[in-house]
Amino acid sequence: MSSINLNAIIVIYNKKIEECPTYIGVEHILSETKAEHIHKVYIFDNSTDKDIREHNQQFINAQQLDVIKYITLFNNVGLAKAYNTVLKMISEDNSTRFDLSSKWLLILDQDTELTKEYIEAFYNEYQNNSKIGSYVPRIYGKHHIISPLKVNRKYFGDSFDMADQEPSGLLTQRFSAINSCSIINVGVLKELNGFNENFPIDYLDYYTYYAMWKKGYLVYCLDVDINHDLSFDTFGEVGFGRYKIFLNSQSEYVYEVEKNSKKMILLASFHNYRRHALRTLRNRRLIFFVKGSLISAKNVIRIINKK
């Protein structure tokens, strides 16, 4: 355990911190382990509601715990900016003897039910292998596993698929995972120049794992299962502003991965448009289909001509 310096970030949005399942879980872990497992917890408040921000800051300050630090930039700056802000703080923290390769960042959203078993699994299964860029659990959505997913290269570019066998241990093939519950090496993140802020929310995780794979790093899947609800699992409740961000980020991912081939950009974009049509029409969201189709067309033109 002494060779690992684990830090955590919890990003919250317009919610009182004491009502967040993630914070409740982290608080229990800190209490049960006497803060031996987690060096510091950074609460990054993306709330746009000033009253909630002030409440959260006062609540954290009242805890008088050195291990928990409250941060806000007084607006919703997205995930990438939040992660990079904390990444910089961890990198510059000289209060411990650990170098960057020994520091790890646990990424959490506000609604993940984190357990002590997951943190213990990380320490128990930890390997002294410089090629491991991240540790992840198996995460299940409402119907099936959603992370980690095997990345297959098909005629339309990257395809994120369920593996033939349940992921476990060191994954020697290309896999991707969602942000939540990922434990990523700080040294590796610094090598990638942090999180790409062209992906403020959506596809940030997929791009980060793509960038790690390009550098030769692998994913290790811990023998732990966690349940997690994705916002798009209930697509009927997603607002169009949120969906527009998703479509733009999806297009940006296509560009970053396929920018050396206009043919692959077109094929991947067509595949994503097909999924957009199925998603919106199946949920009877005709306005989303029409407006989203226009955005998708503009995005294709933009990335095709992007230099």
N, C-alpha and C positions, 0 to 999 in steps of 0.2 A: 504493500500500500504506500510505503514511503517514497516510492519512485514515481508516483502519480500525483498530479496537481489538477483536480477536477473543479471547474467553475461552471456555473449555470446561469442562463439568462431566461427570464420569463417576460414575454412581451404581452402586455395587457392593453385592452381597448375599451374605453367607456364602461368599465365594470369595477366595482369596489373590490379591492384586493382580497379582503377577507372572505369574499363570496366566490373566489376563483378556486376550482378544484385543484389546480396545479399548485397554487401557493399553500393550500391546506396540506397537500401531500408532502411538499418540501419541508414545511414546518414540522410535520411529524418525523420526517427522516432526520432533520437536524436535532430534534429532541431525543430521538432514540439512539442516535450514533454519537451524540455530543459533538456534532459538527466535524467528526473525523473524516467522513466520506466526501464532503463538499467544502472546498476552501472558501468560496464566496458565491453568493447568489445576487445577481443583478436584476432588479425589477425595473424594466424599461416601460415607461408609461406612454403609450401612443394615444391616450384619450384626447378627444377634442372638447370634451366637457370640462370646463375649468373647475367646477365644483368637485367633480370626481377626482381630478388630479390633486387638488388641494387635500381632499379627504385621504387619498392614498398616501401622499407624502407624510401627512400627520400620523397616519396609522403606522407606517414603517418606522418613523422617528420614535414613536412611543414604544416600540418593541425594544429599543436600545440594544440591538444586536449588531456587533461589528461585522458579522458574516453576511448581513443583508444590506445592500446598497440600493437606494432609490435614484432613478435617473429619468429625466424627461426633457424633451426639446420643445415642449409646450404646443405640440401639434402631432398629427399623424404623419410621421416621416417614412412609413413603410417598414418592412422587415429588414431589408438589406442595410439601410442606414442605421437601424437600431443595432443589428448584429455587429456592424463595423465599429460603431462607437464603443461597444463593450469589448470587442476584440482588441482594440487599441489600448484600452485600460488594462486588460489582462497581460498584454505583451509588455507594457511598461511597468507592471507591478514588480518591484524589486524587493518586496517584503519577504519573499521566500527564496530558497537557493535553486529553484527549478529553472532549467532552460526551456526554450519554446517547445522543443520536441517532447518534453515531459508534461506540458500543460495541455489540458483538454477542455473543450467547450461543449456543455450539454445544452441543447436548444429546446426550449419549451414554449408552447402557447398557453393561454389561460385556462383551457378546458381539458387538459390532459390529466388523467388520474394516475399520477406518478406513485410508484411503490418502492419501498426499501428493497424489495427483491430484485428490481431492475438494477438499482445502483450496486447491490452486492454482486449481481451477475457480472457486471462490468469489471469489478475488481477480481472476481474469481476466475474469469475467463480471459483476462487481460494477457496479451502476449507481447514480449519484447521484440517486435517485428517492425522495422522502420518502414515497411511497405504498406502497413495498415493505416489508411487515412481516416477511417471512422468505424465506430461500433454502433450498431442499431439493433432494436428489437424487431420481432415480427408484429406488425400492426394490422389489425383487422377492422374493416369498416362494417357497414350493416350487412353485407352479403358475402364478402370474400376478403382475402388478404389485399392490402393496399400498399404495403411496404415491408421489405424491399421487393422491387420488381426487376425481373430480368430485362435487359435492354437488347433487343434483337434489331439487326439492320436489315430492313426489307426494302422493297423497291420504292417505298415512299418515305424512307429515312428511318429515324428512331421509332421503335415500337416498344411500349412499356407493358410487359406481359407477366402473368403469373408463371413462376417457374414450374417445371414438371414435378419437382420434388420440393417439399417444404424447405425453405432456406435455413441453413444452420452452419455455424462455424465460418471458416475463412472462405469467402466466395471468390474463386479464382477467375470466373467469367465476369463480364460487365454487368453490374447491377446499379440501380438507382434507388433512392429512398426519399421519404418526405422529411421536411425540416424537423418536425416535432419528434423529440426523443433521440435525435441524432447526437452522438458524441463525436466531435470532430477534433482532430489534432490541431493545436494552435500553430505549430510550426508549418504544417501543411497549408493552413489557411493563409499564413503570411506569404508563403511561396506563391500562392494564387493571387496575391495582392488583395486579399480579403474577399468579401462577397460582392458580386457584380451588381451595382446599383441601377443598371438598366432593367433589372428584374425586381421592382420594389416589393412585390408580393408573390404572384404566381410564377411558376417555373424557376424560381430562385433555387429551389432544392434540386430540381433536375439539372439545371446548369452547373451548380456547384459540384454535383457528383460526376457530371460529364467532364468538367475541368480537372477534377482529381484523377479520373481514369486516364485522361490524356497525359497526365504527369506520371502515370504508372502506379498509382495508389489503388489499394483494394479495400473492399468492405468486409467487415466481420459481423456476422449476424449472431447475436446472443440468444441463448435458449430461453427466451422470455416472450410471452404473448401479451399484447396490450390492445385494448379496444379504443377506437377513436372515430368520431363522426366528422366527415369532411363536409364543408358547406355545400358542395355541389351534389352531395347525396340527396339533398332536398332542393333540387334545382328550381322547383316552383316557388321557392321563397327567396331566390337570388334576385337582387335588383339589377337593372340594366347597367348602371354605372359600374357596378362590381363586375358584371359580365364583360363589359368593354375592356376593363383592365386585363381580364383573363385573355381575351382575344389578342390584345396588343402584345402581351408577354409571350403568348404562344407563337406569334409571328416572329418576335425577336429571337426566340429560341431556335426556330427554323433557320434564321439568318446566321446565327452564331455557329451552328453545327454544320450547315450546308453551304456556307458562303463561297466555297471554292467551285461550286457547280450550280449554274442557273437552272439546269434540268432538275437537279435534286430539290432546289428551292420550290420549283413549280409542283413537283410530284408530292412533296411533303405538305405544301400549302393546300393542294387539292384534297389530300387525305384529311387534313384538319377541317376543311370546309365541309366535307362529307359528314364528319362527326358533328359539326355544328348544326347541320341541317337535321340530322337524326335526333340530336339532343333537344333542339327547340321545337320541332314539329311533334315529336313523341310526347312532349309535355304541353302541347297545344299553346305554345307561346309564339304566335304568328308575328307579332311586332318585333320580338327578339330575333326571329328568323330574318325578317326583312332588313332591319337596322344592322344586325350582325353581319349579314351578307355584304352590305355596303362597306362596312369596316374591314371585313376580310379582303375584299377586292382592293381597297386602298392600301392595305398593308402589303399585299403581294407586289403591287406596283412600287411601293416605297422600298422594300427590301431588295427587289430585283435591281433597282437603280442605285442602291446604296453602295458607297465606295468604302 
